[in-house]
Amino acid sequence: MTLRVEALSFAYPHKPALHAVDTGTLPAGKLTALLGPNAAGKSTLFRCLAGLLQPQSGQLMLGEAALHAMSRAERIRHVCYMPQSYASNAALTVFEVVLLARKHLRDWRVDDADIAAVAALLDRFGICALSDRQIGELSGGQQQMVSLCQTLVRPARLFLLDEPTSALDLRRQLEVMQTLRTLSAERGAVTIAAMHDLNLAARFADHILLMQDGRVVASGSRDAVLASPALGEAYGVTIELVRGSDGVHMVGARL
């Protein structure tokens, strides 16, 4: 199972956003980091993949299935999307909102397997203690952790995570990225995380997709894209790579 986007173009009224985007082949069972400066088109690409926006042209191929030809209900079964912003004042507990996400577009009867799946995922992300808390009472970082669980609790073939660590402290960022990488391998799904932190991408991504001005300017293995001149050009900085004692690249930048 792989994802390939070919010649994808999209424009908002009076504002082109994506220009013949071609991602190359994004591998299953691996974590792909989607990098690029603000307004590069990352969120728009996610919204096109999730079926929230209708591209003017292009193909979205998930394995042998054409995402762009699927009905909305069918696409929701295959694609789970976590938007960049999340907030809720619903009078529901953490456990309840994750359980509702699992049952989305399915039989609403809850069985033991559903309960076990929710409990296991909350435990995986270290937030079991929040199970009985009202979602509206949580901090921004806690709500982001719940949003991750809502996205990942359903079986799917493609997971799209827009800035999944933006509200988290350093330890939580590392824990979440490690868990995402492990889950990607276990499930054999295509997982793409849009992010700004190049060092998180350098440590945890298997594959990198780099966007600039609505175009994909690099796609490939982590080390290949980090070493590419396209990375510094996209951000308008000089990139310096240093290999840490654990063998992982650390990314520095200067004007």
Secondary structure by P-SEA (a helix, b strand, c coil): cbbbbcbbbbbccccccccccccccccccbbbbbbbccccaaaaaaaaaaccccccbbbbbccccccccccaaaaaacbbbbccbbbbcccccaaaaaaaaaaccccccccaaaaaaaaaaaaaaccccccccccccccaaaaaaaaaaaaacccccbbbbccccccccaaaaaaaaaaaaaaaaaaccbbbbbbccaaaaaccccbbbbbccccccccccaaaaaacaaaaaaacbbbbbbbccccbbbbbbcc
